[in-house]
Every structure is written in structure tokens, then in C-alpha cells.
Amino acid sequence: MARRSSRKRYLTATMPDGYVKTIGPTADSFTHYWRIVAELENGKTEVFWGHTRSLAEARKLRTAAEDGVRMRGWKDYRFEIAELTETPA
């Protein structure tokens, strides 16, 4: 299990399309950011996101995306993972 640091810091992820997400300040030991961009039948888009403490934990969320196709009736979706890096405050 990862250890938490007591030092607060900011974490940033850059997605393949150039979107930048910064979280913090946090003392938690997050390592990866994930995002599901779902295209609905009516042409609208839904976005779900979060952060995890390991790449393996993030990869497990792919199953949730596949369930979303069936449960929510998405036309299409992208599941993406990006590594978080520490950034100055």
C-alpha cells in the first residue's frame, strides 16, 4: 500500500488531446488520472474522471467504461489514462 506524504502538493496530468487537469493541493499519493469521454446517441458528450494510486488501479476502470456502453447507451467512448506529475503551487 502506498504511503501518504504529509506535504501538500499539486499534481498535473496532460491528456492525449492536450487537456490539462491539475488537482490539489493534496497530500495523497495519487499517480494517475483517468477520463472517460462518452458520446451519446443525441450527439452530446458526457465526461467522467478520477485519479488513482496506481496504473493497475486505473486500468481496472476500463471495465466500468465497457459497462457504461451497455447501461447508458453510449454511441462511442474513449478511455484514457495519464500519469500525474508534481507541479509547483
C-alpha positions in Angstrom: 0.0 0.0 0.0 1.3 3.4 -0.9 2.2 5.8 1.9 0.7 9.2 2.2 3.0 12.2 2.4 2.1 15.0 4.8 3.4 17.6 2.4 0.7 19.2 0.2 1.4 19.4 -3.5 -0.3 19.9 -6.8 -0.5 17.1 -9.4 -1.0 17.6 -13.1 -2.0 15.3 -16.0 -1.8 16.1 -19.7 -4.2 14.1 -21.8 -3.5 13.0 -25.4 -5.8 15.7 -26.8 -3.9 18.4 -24.8 -6.4 18.8 -22.0 -4.5 19.6 -18.7 -6.0 18.6 -15.3 -4.5 19.8 -12.1 -5.6 18.5 -8.7 -4.6 19.7 -5.3 -3.3 20.8 -3.0 -3.2 17.2 -1.8 -1.1 15.1 0.4 -2.5 11.9 -1.1 -0.3 9.6 -3.2 -2.2 9.7 -6.5 -0.2 8.6 -9.5 -2.6 8.5 -12.4 -5.6 10.4 -13.8 -8.3 8.7 -15.8 -11.0 10.0 -18.1 -13.9 8.5 -20.0 -15.3 10.7 -22.8 -18.6 9.2 -23.8 -20.6 10.2 -27.0 -24.3 9.9 -26.6 -26.8 9.0 -29.3 -28.1 12.6 -29.4 -24.6 13.9 -30.2 -23.9 15.2 -26.7 -20.9 14.3 -24.6 -20.5 13.0 -21.0 -17.2 13.1 -19.2 -16.3 11.0 -16.2 -12.9 11.3 -14.4 -10.9 10.5 -11.4 -7.5 9.7 -10.0 -5.9 6.5 -8.7 -2.9 5.4 -6.6 -1.5 3.1 -9.3 -1.6 2.4 -13.1 -3.1 -1.0 -12.4 -6.0 0.6 -10.4 -6.7 3.0 -13.3 -6.6 0.1 -15.9 -9.3 -1.8 -13.9 -11.7 1.1 -14.6 -11.8 0.2 -18.2 -14.4 -2.4 -17.3 -16.6 0.4 -15.9 -16.3 2.1 -19.3 -17.4 -1.0 -21.1 -20.4 -1.3 -18.7 -21.3 2.3 -19.5 -21.8 1.4 -23.1 -24.4 -1.2 -22.2 -26.0 0.6 -19.2 -26.1 4.2 -20.6 -26.4 3.5 -24.3 -23.3 5.4 -25.3 -22.7 5.6 -29.1 -18.9 5.6 -28.5 -16.4 6.4 -25.8 -12.7 6.9 -25.2 -11.0 5.7 -22.0 -7.7 7.5 -21.3 -5.1 7.3 -18.6 -2.3 9.9 -17.9 0.5 9.9 -15.4 0.3 12.6 -12.8 3.4 14.7 -12.2 4.1 17.1 -9.3 3.8 20.7 -10.3 4.7 23.9 -8.3 1.9 25.6 -6.5 
